[in-house]
Amino acid sequence: MSERLPSASQELLFLRFVARNGPIAAGRVAEELGAELGVSRSTVLTVLERLRRKGHLRRRRVDGVYLYASTLPFDRLMRETVGQFVERSLGGSVLPFAAWLSERAEVSAEELAELKAIVARLDTRKEKP
């Protein structure tokens, strides 16, 4: 896989979709995500192949059909995507992201519990010499 994840929003949408649903045939990607985005099957194939050439997707032939899969599991893909955003767009500072998050109205109880666990891990790391 190449070092940087795609920054183009369309490529990232496709990569997240395949990471969440793969291995998956291009036809199914076209039927589901392609239809939602209003793009043709040929556009779906072009984007999938571009992501494969960049090293973000792999494909294998099963019963005459290519199945695409992400080279990263979904959770790691999301962490790395956020990390790149923080580095590129926020200069490495998580404070603007945390400020935005604190103002976001829709945080579920599950998300809040996970955020508290993350903060606890950060506190633990800072306490160790």
Chimera marker file (.cmm) of the C-alpha trace (Angstrom):
<marker_set name="trace">
<marker id="1" x="0.000" y="0.000" z="0.000" r="1" g="1" b="0" radius="0.5"/>
<marker id="2" x="1.221" y="3.494" z="-0.714" r="1" g="1" b="0" radius="0.5"/>
<marker id="3" x="2.113" y="5.630" z="2.281" r="1" g="1" b="0" radius="0.5"/>
<marker id="4" x="-0.700" y="8.172" z="2.000" r="1" g="1" b="0" radius="0.5"/>
<marker id="5" x="-4.369" y="7.378" z="1.830" r="1" g="1" b="0" radius="0.5"/>
<marker id="6" x="-6.399" y="9.075" z="-0.901" r="1" g="1" b="0" radius="0.5"/>
<marker id="7" x="-7.383" y="12.655" z="-0.205" r="1" g="1" b="0" radius="0.5"/>
<marker id="8" x="-9.952" y="12.834" z="-3.002" r="1" g="1" b="0" radius="0.5"/>
<marker id="9" x="-13.335" y="12.514" z="-1.347" r="1" g="1" b="0" radius="0.5"/>
<marker id="10" x="-14.744" y="10.162" z="-4.008" r="1" g="1" b="0" radius="0.5"/>
<marker id="11" x="-11.802" y="7.774" z="-3.698" r="1" g="1" b="0" radius="0.5"/>
<marker id="12" x="-12.096" y="7.821" z="0.065" r="1" g="1" b="0" radius="0.5"/>
<marker id="13" x="-15.827" y="7.031" z="-0.122" r="1" g="1" b="0" radius="0.5"/>
<marker id="14" x="-15.083" y="4.000" z="-2.305" r="1" g="1" b="0" radius="0.5"/>
<marker id="15" x="-12.208" y="2.864" z="-0.116" r="1" g="1" b="0" radius="0.5"/>
<marker id="16" x="-14.321" y="3.081" z="3.056" r="1" g="1" b="0" radius="0.5"/>
<marker id="17" x="-17.185" y="1.229" z="1.361" r="1" g="1" b="0" radius="0.5"/>
<marker id="18" x="-14.937" y="-1.617" z="0.209" r="1" g="1" b="0" radius="0.5"/>
<marker id="19" x="-13.154" y="-1.787" z="3.580" r="1" g="1" b="0" radius="0.5"/>
<marker id="20" x="-16.507" y="-2.089" z="5.345" r="1" g="1" b="0" radius="0.5"/>
<marker id="21" x="-18.143" y="-4.519" z="2.878" r="1" g="1" b="0" radius="0.5"/>
<marker id="22" x="-15.324" y="-6.392" z="1.170" r="1" g="1" b="0" radius="0.5"/>
<marker id="23" x="-14.354" y="-8.627" z="-0.357" r="1" g="1" b="0" radius="0.5"/>
<marker id="24" x="-16.944" y="-7.338" z="-2.798" r="1" g="1" b="0" radius="0.5"/>
<marker id="25" x="-17.591" y="-7.491" z="-6.531" r="1" g="1" b="0" radius="0.5"/>
<marker id="26" x="-17.420" y="-4.291" z="-8.547" r="1" g="1" b="0" radius="0.5"/>
<marker id="27" x="-20.985" y="-4.894" z="-9.703" r="1" g="1" b="0" radius="0.5"/>
<marker id="28" x="-22.264" y="-4.779" z="-6.149" r="1" g="1" b="0" radius="0.5"/>
<marker id="29" x="-20.247" y="-1.619" z="-5.466" r="1" g="1" b="0" radius="0.5"/>
<marker id="30" x="-21.892" y="-0.097" z="-8.554" r="1" g="1" b="0" radius="0.5"/>
<marker id="31" x="-25.371" y="-1.216" z="-7.465" r="1" g="1" b="0" radius="0.5"/>
<marker id="32" x="-25.036" y="0.128" z="-3.950" r="1" g="1" b="0" radius="0.5"/>
<marker id="33" x="-22.515" y="2.961" z="-3.698" r="1" g="1" b="0" radius="0.5"/>
<marker id="34" x="-22.485" y="3.874" z="-7.372" r="1" g="1" b="0" radius="0.5"/>
<marker id="35" x="-26.263" y="4.229" z="-7.422" r="1" g="1" b="0" radius="0.5"/>
<marker id="36" x="-26.197" y="6.298" z="-4.230" r="1" g="1" b="0" radius="0.5"/>
<marker id="37" x="-23.581" y="8.648" z="-5.709" r="1" g="1" b="0" radius="0.5"/>
<marker id="38" x="-25.169" y="8.703" z="-9.158" r="1" g="1" b="0" radius="0.5"/>
<marker id="39" x="-22.080" y="7.409" z="-10.958" r="1" g="1" b="0" radius="0.5"/>
<marker id="40" x="-21.906" y="4.848" z="-13.761" r="1" g="1" b="0" radius="0.5"/>
<marker id="41" x="-20.546" y="1.318" z="-13.510" r="1" g="1" b="0" radius="0.5"/>
<marker id="42" x="-17.553" y="2.350" z="-15.634" r="1" g="1" b="0" radius="0.5"/>
<marker id="43" x="-16.762" y="5.150" z="-13.157" r="1" g="1" b="0" radius="0.5"/>
<marker id="44" x="-16.972" y="2.652" z="-10.294" r="1" g="1" b="0" radius="0.5"/>
<marker id="45" x="-14.539" y="0.331" z="-12.090" r="1" g="1" b="0" radius="0.5"/>
<marker id="46" x="-12.189" y="3.237" z="-12.844" r="1" g="1" b="0" radius="0.5"/>
<marker id="47" x="-12.096" y="4.326" z="-9.198" r="1" g="1" b="0" radius="0.5"/>
<marker id="48" x="-11.641" y="0.758" z="-7.906" r="1" g="1" b="0" radius="0.5"/>
<marker id="49" x="-8.785" y="0.130" z="-10.318" r="1" g="1" b="0" radius="0.5"/>
<marker id="50" x="-7.151" y="3.469" z="-9.466" r="1" g="1" b="0" radius="0.5"/>
<marker id="51" x="-7.269" y="2.539" z="-5.770" r="1" g="1" b="0" radius="0.5"/>
<marker id="52" x="-5.832" y="-0.894" z="-6.592" r="1" g="1" b="0" radius="0.5"/>
<marker id="53" x="-2.958" y="0.612" z="-8.598" r="1" g="1" b="0" radius="0.5"/>
<marker id="54" x="-2.205" y="2.934" z="-5.676" r="1" g="1" b="0" radius="0.5"/>
<marker id="55" x="-2.018" y="-0.088" z="-3.372" r="1" g="1" b="0" radius="0.5"/>
<marker id="56" x="-5.136" y="0.618" z="-1.289" r="1" g="1" b="0" radius="0.5"/>
<marker id="57" x="-7.187" y="-2.271" z="-2.685" r="1" g="1" b="0" radius="0.5"/>
<marker id="58" x="-6.352" y="-5.782" z="-3.770" r="1" g="1" b="0" radius="0.5"/>
<marker id="59" x="-8.443" y="-8.034" z="-5.959" r="1" g="1" b="0" radius="0.5"/>
<marker id="60" x="-8.753" y="-11.734" z="-6.571" r="1" g="1" b="0" radius="0.5"/>
<marker id="61" x="-10.740" y="-13.681" z="-9.101" r="1" g="1" b="0" radius="0.5"/>
<marker id="62" x="-13.435" y="-15.993" z="-7.694" r="1" g="1" b="0" radius="0.5"/>
<marker id="63" x="-15.697" y="-17.894" z="-10.077" r="1" g="1" b="0" radius="0.5"/>
<marker id="64" x="-14.837" y="-15.496" z="-12.887" r="1" g="1" b="0" radius="0.5"/>
<marker id="65" x="-15.576" y="-12.346" z="-10.872" r="1" g="1" b="0" radius="0.5"/>
<marker id="66" x="-13.028" y="-9.986" z="-9.346" r="1" g="1" b="0" radius="0.5"/>
<marker id="67" x="-13.576" y="-9.344" z="-5.655" r="1" g="1" b="0" radius="0.5"/>
<marker id="68" x="-12.039" y="-6.183" z="-4.215" r="1" g="1" b="0" radius="0.5"/>
<marker id="69" x="-10.823" y="-5.859" z="-0.634" r="1" g="1" b="0" radius="0.5"/>
<marker id="70" x="-9.079" y="-3.128" z="1.292" r="1" g="1" b="0" radius="0.5"/>
<marker id="71" x="-5.456" y="-3.662" z="2.217" r="1" g="1" b="0" radius="0.5"/>
<marker id="72" x="-6.330" y="-2.252" z="5.670" r="1" g="1" b="0" radius="0.5"/>
<marker id="73" x="-9.105" y="-3.309" z="8.044" r="1" g="1" b="0" radius="0.5"/>
<marker id="74" x="-11.877" y="-0.703" z="8.320" r="1" g="1" b="0" radius="0.5"/>
<marker id="75" x="-10.973" y="0.494" z="11.843" r="1" g="1" b="0" radius="0.5"/>
<marker id="76" x="-7.304" y="1.007" z="10.955" r="1" g="1" b="0" radius="0.5"/>
<marker id="77" x="-8.262" y="2.752" z="7.709" r="1" g="1" b="0" radius="0.5"/>
<marker id="78" x="-10.422" y="5.189" z="9.662" r="1" g="1" b="0" radius="0.5"/>
<marker id="79" x="-7.685" y="5.873" z="12.235" r="1" g="1" b="0" radius="0.5"/>
<marker id="80" x="-5.118" y="6.522" z="9.525" r="1" g="1" b="0" radius="0.5"/>
<marker id="81" x="-7.535" y="8.733" z="7.587" r="1" g="1" b="0" radius="0.5"/>
<marker id="82" x="-8.158" y="10.862" z="10.670" r="1" g="1" b="0" radius="0.5"/>
<marker id="83" x="-4.440" y="10.927" z="11.416" r="1" g="1" b="0" radius="0.5"/>
<marker id="84" x="-3.647" y="12.222" z="7.931" r="1" g="1" b="0" radius="0.5"/>
<marker id="85" x="-6.389" y="14.845" z="8.241" r="1" g="1" b="0" radius="0.5"/>
<marker id="86" x="-4.978" y="16.034" z="11.570" r="1" g="1" b="0" radius="0.5"/>
<marker id="87" x="-1.449" y="16.187" z="10.175" r="1" g="1" b="0" radius="0.5"/>
<marker id="88" x="-2.313" y="17.799" z="6.822" r="1" g="1" b="0" radius="0.5"/>
<marker id="89" x="-5.187" y="20.073" z="7.719" r="1" g="1" b="0" radius="0.5"/>
<marker id="90" x="-4.618" y="20.854" z="11.388" r="1" g="1" b="0" radius="0.5"/>
<marker id="91" x="-0.834" y="20.908" z="11.477" r="1" g="1" b="0" radius="0.5"/>
<marker id="92" x="-0.735" y="17.929" z="13.836" r="1" g="1" b="0" radius="0.5"/>
<marker id="93" x="-2.842" y="19.555" z="16.557" r="1" g="1" b="0" radius="0.5"/>
<marker id="94" x="-5.863" y="17.625" z="17.788" r="1" g="1" b="0" radius="0.5"/>
<marker id="95" x="-7.232" y="20.643" z="19.671" r="1" g="1" b="0" radius="0.5"/>
<marker id="96" x="-9.320" y="22.039" z="16.766" r="1" g="1" b="0" radius="0.5"/>
<marker id="97" x="-10.741" y="18.561" z="16.223" r="1" g="1" b="0" radius="0.5"/>
<marker id="98" x="-11.544" y="18.170" z="19.924" r="1" g="1" b="0" radius="0.5"/>
<marker id="99" x="-13.166" y="21.632" z="19.969" r="1" g="1" b="0" radius="0.5"/>
<marker id="100" x="-15.339" y="20.692" z="16.999" r="1" g="1" b="0" radius="0.5"/>
<marker id="101" x="-16.247" y="17.411" z="18.671" r="1" g="1" b="0" radius="0.5"/>
<marker id="102" x="-17.240" y="19.154" z="21.910" r="1" g="1" b="0" radius="0.5"/>
<marker id="103" x="-19.709" y="21.303" z="19.975" r="1" g="1" b="0" radius="0.5"/>
<marker id="104" x="-21.175" y="18.415" z="18.007" r="1" g="1" b="0" radius="0.5"/>
<marker id="105" x="-24.678" y="17.722" z="19.279" r="1" g="1" b="0" radius="0.5"/>
<marker id="106" x="-25.054" y="14.104" z="18.148" r="1" g="1" b="0" radius="0.5"/>
<marker id="107" x="-22.732" y="11.992" z="20.284" r="1" g="1" b="0" radius="0.5"/>
<marker id="108" x="-24.292" y="8.685" z="21.273" r="1" g="1" b="0" radius="0.5"/>
<marker id="109" x="-23.860" y="7.155" z="24.709" r="1" g="1" b="0" radius="0.5"/>
<marker id="110" x="-21.655" y="4.490" z="23.116" r="1" g="1" b="0" radius="0.5"/>
<marker id="111" x="-19.450" y="7.114" z="21.441" r="1" g="1" b="0" radius="0.5"/>
<marker id="112" x="-19.206" y="9.091" z="24.678" r="1" g="1" b="0" radius="0.5"/>
<marker id="113" x="-18.119" y="5.972" z="26.576" r="1" g="1" b="0" radius="0.5"/>
<marker id="114" x="-15.469" y="5.276" z="23.933" r="1" g="1" b="0" radius="0.5"/>
<marker id="115" x="-14.246" y="8.886" z="24.103" r="1" g="1" b="0" radius="0.5"/>
<marker id="116" x="-13.937" y="8.625" z="27.886" r="1" g="1" b="0" radius="0.5"/>
<marker id="117" x="-11.931" y="5.417" z="27.483" r="1" g="1" b="0" radius="0.5"/>
<marker id="118" x="-9.643" y="7.158" z="24.992" r="1" g="1" b="0" radius="0.5"/>
<marker id="119" x="-9.062" y="10.074" z="27.377" r="1" g="1" b="0" radius="0.5"/>
<marker id="120" x="-8.327" y="7.608" z="30.185" r="1" g="1" b="0" radius="0.5"/>
<marker id="121" x="-5.714" y="5.914" z="27.979" r="1" g="1" b="0" radius="0.5"/>
<marker id="122" x="-4.172" y="9.313" z="27.211" r="1" g="1" b="0" radius="0.5"/>
<marker id="123" x="-4.031" y="10.119" z="30.934" r="1" g="1" b="0" radius="0.5"/>
<marker id="124" x="-2.365" y="6.769" z="31.643" r="1" g="1" b="0" radius="0.5"/>
<marker id="125" x="0.252" y="7.363" z="28.940" r="1" g="1" b="0" radius="0.5"/>
<marker id="126" x="1.090" y="10.804" z="30.339" r="1" g="1" b="0" radius="0.5"/>
<marker id="127" x="1.546" y="9.422" z="33.876" r="1" g="1" b="0" radius="0.5"/>
<marker id="128" x="4.194" y="6.897" z="32.794" r="1" g="1" b="0" radius="0.5"/>
<marker id="129" x="7.791" y="8.218" z="32.808" r="1" g="1" b="0" radius="0.5"/>
<link id1="1" id2="2" r="1" g="1" b="0" radius="0.2"/>
<link id1="2" id2="3" r="1" g="1" b="0" radius="0.2"/>
<link id1="3" id2="4" r="1" g="1" b="0" radius="0.2"/>
<link id1="4" id2="5" r="1" g="1" b="0" radius="0.2"/>
<link id1="5" id2="6" r="1" g="1" b="0" radius="0.2"/>
<link id1="6" id2="7" r="1" g="1" b="0" radius="0.2"/>
<link id1="7" id2="8" r="1" g="1" b="0" radius="0.2"/>
<link id1="8" id2="9" r="1" g="1" b="0" radius="0.2"/>
<link id1="9" id2="10" r="1" g="1" b="0" radius="0.2"/>
<link id1="10" id2="11" r="1" g="1" b="0" radius="0.2"/>
<link id1="11" id2="12" r="1" g="1" b="0" radius="0.2"/>
<link id1="12" id2="13" r="1" g="1" b="0" radius="0.2"/>
<link id1="13" id2="14" r="1" g="1" b="0" radius="0.2"/>
<link id1="14" id2="15" r="1" g="1" b="0" radius="0.2"/>
<link id1="15" id2="16" r="1" g="1" b="0" radius="0.2"/>
<link id1="16" id2="17" r="1" g="1" b="0" radius="0.2"/>
<link id1="17" id2="18" r="1" g="1" b="0" radius="0.2"/>
<link id1="18" id2="19" r="1" g="1" b="0" radius="0.2"/>
<link id1="19" id2="20" r="1" g="1" b="0" radius="0.2"/>
<link id1="20" id2="21" r="1" g="1" b="0" radius="0.2"/>
<link id1="21" id2="22" r="1" g="1" b="0" radius="0.2"/>
<link id1="22" id2="23" r="1" g="1" b="0" radius="0.2"/>
<link id1="23" id2="24" r="1" g="1" b="0" radius="0.2"/>
<link id1="24" id2="25" r="1" g="1" b="0" radius="0.2"/>
<link id1="25" id2="26" r="1" g="1" b="0" radius="0.2"/>
<link id1="26" id2="27" r="1" g="1" b="0" radius="0.2"/>
<link id1="27" id2="28" r="1" g="1" b="0" radius="0.2"/>
<link id1="28" id2="29" r="1" g="1" b="0" radius="0.2"/>
<link id1="29" id2="30" r="1" g="1" b="0" radius="0.2"/>
<link id1="30" id2="31" r="1" g="1" b="0" radius="0.2"/>
<link id1="31" id2="32" r="1" g="1" b="0" radius="0.2"/>
<link id1="32" id2="33" r="1" g="1" b="0" radius="0.2"/>
<link id1="33" id2="34" r="1" g="1" b="0" radius="0.2"/>
<link id1="34" id2="35" r="1" g="1" b="0" radius="0.2"/>
<link id1="35" id2="36" r="1" g="1" b="0" radius="0.2"/>
<link id1="36" id2="37" r="1" g="1" b="0" radius="0.2"/>
<link id1="37" id2="38" r="1" g="1" b="0" radius="0.2"/>
<link id1="38" id2="39" r="1" g="1" b="0" radius="0.2"/>
<link id1="39" id2="40" r="1" g="1" b="0" radius="0.2"/>
<link id1="40" id2="41" r="1" g="1" b="0" radius="0.2"/>
<link id1="41" id2="42" r="1" g="1" b="0" radius="0.2"/>
<link id1="42" id2="43" r="1" g="1" b="0" radius="0.2"/>
<link id1="43" id2="44" r="1" g="1" b="0" radius="0.2"/>
<link id1="44" id2="45" r="1" g="1" b="0" radius="0.2"/>
<link id1="45" id2="46" r="1" g="1" b="0" radius="0.2"/>
<link id1="46" id2="47" r="1" g="1" b="0" radius="0.2"/>
<link id1="47" id2="48" r="1" g="1" b="0" radius="0.2"/>
<link id1="48" id2="49" r="1" g="1" b="0" radius="0.2"/>
<link id1="49" id2="50" r="1" g="1" b="0" radius="0.2"/>
<link id1="50" id2="51" r="1" g="1" b="0" radius="0.2"/>
<link id1="51" id2="52" r="1" g="1" b="0" radius="0.2"/>
<link id1="52" id2="53" r="1" g="1" b="0" radius="0.2"/>
<link id1="53" id2="54" r="1" g="1" b="0" radius="0.2"/>
<link id1="54" id2="55" r="1" g="1" b="0" radius="0.2"/>
<link id1="55" id2="56" r="1" g="1" b="0" radius="0.2"/>
<link id1="56" id2="57" r="1" g="1" b="0" radius="0.2"/>
<link id1="57" id2="58" r="1" g="1" b="0" radius="0.2"/>
<link id1="58" id2="59" r="1" g="1" b="0" radius="0.2"/>
<link id1="59" id2="60" r="1" g="1" b="0" radius="0.2"/>
<link id1="60" id2="61" r="1" g="1" b="0" radius="0.2"/>
<link id1="61" id2="62" r="1" g="1" b="0" radius="0.2"/>
<link id1="62" id2="63" r="1" g="1" b="0" radius="0.2"/>
<link id1="63" id2="64" r="1" g="1" b="0" radius="0.2"/>
<link id1="64" id2="65" r="1" g="1" b="0" radius="0.2"/>
<link id1="65" id2="66" r="1" g="1" b="0" radius="0.2"/>
<link id1="66" id2="67" r="1" g="1" b="0" radius="0.2"/>
<link id1="67" id2="68" r="1" g="1" b="0" radius="0.2"/>
<link id1="68" id2="69" r="1" g="1" b="0" radius="0.2"/>
<link id1="69" id2="70" r="1" g="1" b="0" radius="0.2"/>
<link id1="70" id2="71" r="1" g="1" b="0" radius="0.2"/>
<link id1="71" id2="72" r="1" g="1" b="0" radius="0.2"/>
<link id1="72" id2="73" r="1" g="1" b="0" radius="0.2"/>
<link id1="73" id2="74" r="1" g="1" b="0" radius="0.2"/>
<link id1="74" id2="75" r="1" g="1" b="0" radius="0.2"/>
<link id1="75" id2="76" r="1" g="1" b="0" radius="0.2"/>
<link id1="76" id2="77" r="1" g="1" b="0" radius="0.2"/>
<link id1="77" id2="78" r="1" g="1" b="0" radius="0.2"/>
<link id1="78" id2="79" r="1" g="1" b="0" radius="0.2"/>
<link id1="79" id2="80" r="1" g="1" b="0" radius="0.2"/>
<link id1="80" id2="81" r="1" g="1" b="0" radius="0.2"/>
<link id1="81" id2="82" r="1" g="1" b="0" radius="0.2"/>
<link id1="82" id2="83" r="1" g="1" b="0" radius="0.2"/>
<link id1="83" id2="84" r="1" g="1" b="0" radius="0.2"/>
<link id1="84" id2="85" r="1" g="1" b="0" radius="0.2"/>
<link id1="85" id2="86" r="1" g="1" b="0" radius="0.2"/>
<link id1="86" id2="87" r="1" g="1" b="0" radius="0.2"/>
<link id1="87" id2="88" r="1" g="1" b="0" radius="0.2"/>
<link id1="88" id2="89" r="1" g="1" b="0" radius="0.2"/>
<link id1="89" id2="90" r="1" g="1" b="0" radius="0.2"/>
<link id1="90" id2="91" r="1" g="1" b="0" radius="0.2"/>
<link id1="91" id2="92" r="1" g="1" b="0" radius="0.2"/>
<link id1="92" id2="93" r="1" g="1" b="0" radius="0.2"/>
<link id1="93" id2="94" r="1" g="1" b="0" radius="0.2"/>
<link id1="94" id2="95" r="1" g="1" b="0" radius="0.2"/>
<link id1="95" id2="96" r="1" g="1" b="0" radius="0.2"/>
<link id1="96" id2="97" r="1" g="1" b="0" radius="0.2"/>
<link id1="97" id2="98" r="1" g="1" b="0" radius="0.2"/>
<link id1="98" id2="99" r="1" g="1" b="0" radius="0.2"/>
<link id1="99" id2="100" r="1" g="1" b="0" radius="0.2"/>
<link id1="100" id2="101" r="1" g="1" b="0" radius="0.2"/>
<link id1="101" id2="102" r="1" g="1" b="0" radius="0.2"/>
<link id1="102" id2="103" r="1" g="1" b="0" radius="0.2"/>
<link id1="103" id2="104" r="1" g="1" b="0" radius="0.2"/>
<link id1="104" id2="105" r="1" g="1" b="0" radius="0.2"/>
<link id1="105" id2="106" r="1" g="1" b="0" radius="0.2"/>
<link id1="106" id2="107" r="1" g="1" b="0" radius="0.2"/>
<link id1="107" id2="108" r="1" g="1" b="0" radius="0.2"/>
<link id1="108" id2="109" r="1" g="1" b="0" radius="0.2"/>
<link id1="109" id2="110" r="1" g="1" b="0" radius="0.2"/>
<link id1="110" id2="111" r="1" g="1" b="0" radius="0.2"/>
<link id1="111" id2="112" r="1" g="1" b="0" radius="0.2"/>
<link id1="112" id2="113" r="1" g="1" b="0" radius="0.2"/>
<link id1="113" id2="114" r="1" g="1" b="0" radius="0.2"/>
<link id1="114" id2="115" r="1" g="1" b="0" radius="0.2"/>
<link id1="115" id2="116" r="1" g="1" b="0" radius="0.2"/>
<link id1="116" id2="117" r="1" g="1" b="0" radius="0.2"/>
<link id1="117" id2="118" r="1" g="1" b="0" radius="0.2"/>
<link id1="118" id2="119" r="1" g="1" b="0" radius="0.2"/>
<link id1="119" id2="120" r="1" g="1" b="0" radius="0.2"/>
<link id1="120" id2="121" r="1" g="1" b="0" radius="0.2"/>
<link id1="121" id2="122" r="1" g="1" b="0" radius="0.2"/>
<link id1="122" id2="123" r="1" g="1" b="0" radius="0.2"/>
<link id1="123" id2="124" r="1" g="1" b="0" radius="0.2"/>
<link id1="124" id2="125" r="1" g="1" b="0" radius="0.2"/>
<link id1="125" id2="126" r="1" g="1" b="0" radius="0.2"/>
<link id1="126" id2="127" r="1" g="1" b="0" radius="0.2"/>
<link id1="127" id2="128" r="1" g="1" b="0" radius="0.2"/>
<link id1="128" id2="129" r="1" g="1" b="0" radius="0.2"/>
</marker_set>
